[in-house]
Every structure is written in C-alpha cells, then in structure tokens.
Amino acid sequence: MKYTYLTRRMALAGVAAVLALGGLNARAQTVWPGKPVKIVVPFAPGGTTDILARAVAPELSKAFGQQFFVENRAGAGGNVGAEVVAKSPGDGYTLLMGTVGTHGINRALYPRLPYDPFKDFTPITLVAAVPNVMVVNADVARTNNINTVEDFIKLAKSRPGQLNMASSGNGTSIHLAGELFKSRTGIFMTHIPYRGSGPALMDLAGGQMDVMFDNLPSAMQLIKSGKLKALAVTSAQRSAALPDVPTIEEAARLKGFEATSWFGLLAPAGTPVDIVSRIQQEVARALNTPSMKEKMLAQGAIPSGNSPAEFARLIESEHTKWAQVVKTSGARVD
C-alpha cells in the first residue's frame, strides 16, 4: 500500500511540475517583443511619414532588444497601408505610422474607407506635428520672377489650369492644403497625386511639377540645396526652421489660413494596454533626448510623445476640423 501511495504522490507531483512548466513556457511565449516588429508607412520612401518612422524605429530597437523595421505600403492616400494594419492581429507586432490623412481627413474625403480610423486602431502616441510649406521649382521661380506668394497667384491666374500641383496622394494634408489655397485665392491648378512625397518632390525638383504644399521635413533638404524655393508655410505661425519664410496668411493676406500635419504611431484594435504603454514611454523618452529633439526641430518637426488618451483626443478633434475643410474647400478624390 505504501508503494502505491508514493507512486500516486510522485505522479501528482509530476503532473504539477508539468503544468507549472507549461505555464512558464506559455508566459515565455507571450513575452513581447519575442520577434521583430513591423512599422507600416502608408506612403513611398522619402516623405515625412517615412523619415519619422525611420528615426523612431532604431530607438525602439535599442530599447526593446528586437528589430523594429519599416515597411512602405503606399497607395490611395495612405488607405492601403492603414488597411493592412487595421486587419492585422492586435499582438504588438504590426504598427502604423498614421497621419492626419489616414486618421483625420480620409473619412470625410472618401465615400468608403476599407478601415475605421477609430474602431480599428489603438492610438499609441503622437510622434510629431509639422507645418506644410509652399514650394516651387527654383529655376521656374527665377524664369517667371516668382519671389512671393502673390507673384505665384498672379502667374496662376494668367494660366488657368496650366499649372500642376503635386501632392503625396489624394486626401493627404499636402493635397488639402493645396485645395484650401485654391479655394481661398480663386485660382485653378491641376492636381497630380503621387504615392508619397518622395516621388512628388523629385518631379517638382526636376521641373515636371509647378508647386507643392509639402510637409516641411521632407522638403527641407531640397530647399537648403537651392533646388526648391519656399514661398510660405501653411501654419498659423512661422517655423523656427525657416524663420525668414512668411506664413500664407501673412504673404497672401488670407486670414485664418492654416493647414498643418501630424504623424503618430497606432496599433490594431485589441493590442494589450501594457504593450501600448511601453511603446509610448520609449518613444517619449527618445523624442526627449537632446540629439533627437534638435534633429527634429532643425527639420521643422515639433516632437511630442504624448499619452494614448491625448493622442486619441487629437484624432477625434482633427477629424472634425478636416471634415469642415473638405466641405468648405470642395476637395474631392480625383
């Protein structure tokens, strides 16, 4: 009997050990991140969305000991990439560098979106806000004596429909800033949407396009190199990165003109709160380092790193704001 009792006790202990080991293995398998994390950029390389994602990714890689890599999924004004993330598992391994376009404008501009910007995502943090800048090809500016916004308006009115306005895609803040400018000045330009700022800027610098209202960070290098001429910024105040460039309100006497952009990290709905919190904290820490802050401010970006709740409130307010801009400007998907 004693032999049987010991065997049963040992068997029970063995079962308990197996269960405990199984529990440890399960917990080990759920430790995040246990593999590389993808940050989807819904535009082509070279634009501000891409620049900011590639600035944040290595900082997160260092913080978590796993690779955070960028994947560009351009198309439909950011909708293609946003849909990819919206339909991904909420496990922390797929993130989106969202924009004012994907989460503030597109719901008002597109009759049907393949994702819900509110229900399908968990906001993590605002990475940065930036002004847009009205830029023209420097050679075209010299040839046509374009030194101010008013010079450009005069040229556009003398050539209705002949000037091409490039953008990073339908529904982006770059597109909407241009549409707002057109409606406020009464000029007509042909809108040419690209799959991101990078290719649009290359054609503008090459002389194939006439004007663009690009995000300042992605246009800054071409402005500094002299290939593009900055006429005005679209923010309410001048940018510290281009202090001598006026606002459009100043330059063209368009009272209340403002069209700024923002970029932030989001995860699919259902992503665990602790993962969201950890990412937000590390992004905020990285953005607050002197080197990162200096780099971003020099490009015209204002770093943030706010809380998920604050970012969620921003998205809600921006949707309301841009829905009114879409209605007032008469902007549409070409």
PyMOL commands that set and color helices and strands:
alter all, ss='L'
color gray80, all
select helices_A, chain A and resi 2-29+48-64+76-86+100-109+138-143+149-158+173-185+197-205+216-224+248-252+273-287+290-299+308-329
alter helices_A, ss='H'
color red, helices_A
select strands_A, chain A and resi 37-41+68-72+94-99+121-137+164-167+190-193+211-215+228-233+260-268+302-303
alter strands_A, ss='S'
color yellow, strands_A
deselect
rebuild
show_as cartoon
